[in-house]
Amino acid sequence: MAQKPMRVTRADVAREAGVTETIVSYVINANRYVDSEKCRRVKAAIKKLHYTPNTMARALKGKKTNHILFIADDITGNHFGEIISEMDRIAYDKGYFISLCSDKNDKFFIQRIFERFFDGIIIASCTFSEQYIQNLIESQIPVVLFKIRNYRTFKGKYGQINTGLYEGARLCVKALYEKGRHNLLFIDRLGKKPAGKISQDERLRGFTDQCKEFGLDFSSKHIVQNCADETELIRKIEKRFSARNHPDGIFGRTDSVACAAMQGIKQAGLLIPKDVSVIGFNNSPQCKYTVPRLSSIQINRAKTAKYAVELLEKLIDNNTDEKTTAFCLNMELHTELIIRESL
């Protein structure tokens, strides 16, 4: 009587690949990040041994949690507050809950994301590691990115929304230039930047590219950054504008830093906009209450929220026309310059 062949188990695959059974499970279920070399070995072992995963486990993998994670680098400001509020309304009507979380650049943060089995993730951060984003995409978690910085092309399926930051920054420089402001200063976000990191921030890129197009003098001395808080920023601006040959135009990466810069200019004894023109970004409510009122760039937050949820839903349901295993779903939005007395 012929001996019945024994069923290949995950333990067999683990031994063949030289990894633990846990790693084999991670690769099969695609619910954790696994080093690419280990992943390759596991897949090769599965093919060699003709291993077939348990049908019950595969069924469990297909279950949805109806839970979306939104990762942002500023969870206290008005800008993302409005976007998350609109996303929450849209997602709730579709049967989803959204959790908001500040970005944290460490592997434990990524591991906790994997452990909670989110159906999808929306990322709006200028500091979140590209490697961690790639890890999330490789784990087959649907991911949608806000194009806050000039990302490289990731491997795998993901979505991206261009909210018009680059275009908006160029609009600001054009508006300042047309007002005769040719010695411009860019005010970066608050907080220390990692040493040696080259910024790919879309607003800074737009600012520098438009300055170059107009032939304006631009170098690192035209950027104010690494300010721990508003007090330090105001102090730096006051010192800068108390000197001779001070800048005559300011573009703030956000309305908050633009408002702080306005305070520093006033403390230096200068007038806005007689001596210096100022433009912010995001068109937050505070723009209407500064003296003079702050000009700013308006982002279409309602469409941003709508497209973010729609793109993520397409990725979750795998409802795309693309048949390849690597592509990016893109949405393009435009910004508007709101002109007030500060210009």
Summary of the structure (lengths in Angstrom):
residues: 343
radius of gyration: 24.7
end to end distance: 92.2
largest distance: 100.6
contacts: 1085
relative contact order: 0.12
helix: 43%
strand: 17%
